[in-house]
Amino acid sequence: MIRYECDRCGMSLGPNDAHRFIVKLEIYAAAGHIELTDRSTEEGSTLEGVLETLASSDPNDVEDQTYRAFRFDVCDRCRREVLQHPLG
């Protein structure tokens, strides 16, 4: 049996509780389009450099710098607080 509780205050919530809300948070890099020019591809520095950096990096660090998604269950009181101050 799945048990739901508010991820902010710990209040017990039912699966079909009218006072259970879901908060989704996505964090991702705001970098725009990376343009590869003939010069950069001839040099090989752009793509190869990125691939070398990725190969030697911790996957969690790479993911933290590119994209993370979170999902939280919250009660009605905490929903109102999140709406008032989304970043805490």
C-alpha positions in Angstrom: 0.0 0.0 0.0 1.3 3.4 -1.0 1.3 5.9 1.8 1.3 9.6 1.1 2.6 12.4 3.3 3.4 16.0 2.8 7.0 16.4 1.8 7.2 19.7 3.6 5.5 19.1 7.0 5.0 15.3 7.1 1.2 15.5 7.4 -0.5 12.2 6.4 -2.4 12.4 3.1 -4.7 9.9 1.3 -4.2 8.9 -2.3 -7.5 10.6 -3.3 -7.3 13.3 -0.7 -8.8 16.6 -1.9 -6.1 18.3 0.1 -3.1 16.5 -1.5 -1.3 18.5 -4.2 1.7 17.8 -6.4 4.5 20.3 -6.9 6.9 19.7 -9.8 10.2 21.5 -10.0 12.5 21.4 -13.0 16.0 22.9 -13.1 17.9 23.0 -16.3 20.7 24.9 -18.0 19.6 28.1 -19.7 22.3 27.8 -22.4 21.1 28.6 -25.8 21.9 26.9 -29.1 25.6 26.0 -29.5 26.7 26.8 -33.0 29.5 24.8 -34.6 31.3 26.6 -37.3 33.7 25.1 -39.9 36.6 26.5 -37.9 35.5 24.9 -34.6 34.9 21.5 -36.3 38.2 21.7 -38.1 40.0 22.4 -34.8 37.9 19.6 -33.2 38.1 21.4 -29.9 34.4 22.1 -29.3 32.8 18.6 -29.6 35.8 16.6 -28.6 36.4 18.9 -25.6 32.9 18.5 -24.4 33.1 14.7 -24.8 36.4 14.5 -22.9 35.0 16.6 -20.1 31.9 14.4 -19.9 33.9 11.2 -19.9 36.0 12.3 -17.0 33.1 13.9 -15.0 30.9 12.5 -12.2 27.5 11.7 -13.9 25.6 13.3 -10.9 27.6 16.5 -11.4 26.8 16.5 -15.1 23.1 16.0 -14.5 23.1 18.7 -11.8 24.5 21.1 -14.3 22.1 20.2 -17.2 18.7 18.9 -15.9 17.0 17.8 -12.7 13.3 17.2 -12.0 11.6 16.8 -8.7 8.1 15.9 -7.6 6.7 16.6 -4.2 3.4 15.8 -2.5 2.1 18.7 -0.3 -0.9 19.4 1.9 -3.2 22.3 1.3 -1.4 24.5 3.9 2.0 23.9 2.4 0.6 24.4 -1.1 -0.5 27.9 -0.1 3.0 28.6 1.4 4.7 27.3 -1.7 2.5 29.6 -3.9 3.4 32.6 -1.6 7.1 31.9 -1.6 8.1 29.3 -4.3 11.8 29.4 -3.5 11.4 29.2 0.2 
